[in-house]
Amino acid sequence: MLAIAESLSHHYIEDLARRCTNPAVARVIHATNADEAGHHAFGRTYLERSVARFAPRDRAVWAQSTDRMLAPR
């Protein structure tokens, strides 16, 4: 669950960064997102390795579900 939460926060912060117009706040957002990007990458790797234990058909379902949940909005 934490891997999903970290990935969601990464995409949420990306969205904030795109819309931010205050330079000082933008620097904080970019610094925060640099840290979150590492968490997102770790979570993605963890999920891929965890799902590898399932049958190919079940892995495909997991992959599609995860991609939909984590896609930028």
C-alpha positions as CSV (number, residue, x, y, z in Angstrom):
1,M,0.0,0.0,0.0
2,L,2.9,2.4,0.8
3,A,4.3,1.9,-2.7
4,I,1.0,3.0,-4.2
5,A,0.7,6.0,-1.9
6,E,4.3,7.1,-2.7
7,S,3.6,6.8,-6.4
8,L,0.4,8.8,-6.2
9,S,2.1,11.5,-4.2
10,H,4.8,11.7,-6.9
11,H,2.2,12.3,-9.6
12,Y,0.3,14.7,-7.4
13,I,3.4,16.8,-6.8
14,E,4.2,16.8,-10.5
15,D,0.8,18.3,-11.1
16,L,1.4,20.9,-8.5
17,A,4.8,21.8,-10.0
18,R,3.2,22.3,-13.5
19,R,0.7,24.7,-12.1
20,C,2.8,26.6,-9.6
21,T,3.6,30.3,-10.4
22,N,5.4,31.3,-7.2
23,P,9.2,30.8,-7.7
24,A,10.0,30.1,-4.0
25,V,7.2,27.6,-3.7
26,A,8.2,26.0,-7.0
27,R,11.7,25.4,-5.7
28,V,10.3,23.6,-2.7
29,I,7.9,21.6,-4.8
30,H,10.7,20.5,-7.2
31,A,13.0,19.6,-4.3
32,T,10.2,17.6,-2.7
33,N,9.4,15.9,-6.0
34,A,13.0,14.9,-6.5
35,D,12.8,12.9,-3.3
36,E,9.4,11.5,-4.2
37,A,10.7,10.3,-7.6
38,G,13.1,7.9,-5.8
39,H,10.2,6.6,-3.7
40,H,8.1,6.2,-6.8
41,A,10.8,4.2,-8.6
42,F,11.3,2.0,-5.6
43,G,7.6,1.3,-5.3
44,R,7.3,0.5,-9.0
45,T,10.2,-2.0,-8.7
46,Y,8.8,-3.6,-5.6
47,L,5.4,-4.1,-7.2
48,E,6.9,-5.6,-10.4
49,R,9.0,-8.1,-8.3
50,S,6.1,-8.9,-6.0
51,V,3.6,-9.5,-8.9
52,A,6.2,-11.8,-10.6
53,R,5.1,-14.6,-8.4
54,F,1.6,-14.7,-10.0
55,A,0.6,-16.6,-13.1
56,P,1.1,-14.6,-16.4
57,R,-2.6,-14.0,-16.8
58,D,-2.9,-12.6,-13.3
59,R,0.3,-10.5,-13.8
60,A,-1.3,-8.9,-16.8
61,V,-4.3,-7.9,-14.8
62,W,-2.1,-6.5,-12.0
63,A,0.0,-4.5,-14.6
64,Q,-3.1,-3.0,-16.3
65,S,-4.6,-2.0,-12.9
66,T,-1.4,-0.5,-11.6
67,D,-0.8,1.5,-14.8
68,R,-4.3,2.9,-14.7
69,M,-4.0,3.8,-11.0
70,L,-0.6,5.5,-11.3
71,A,-1.1,7.3,-14.7
72,P,-0.7,11.1,-14.4
73,R,-3.9,12.9,-14.4
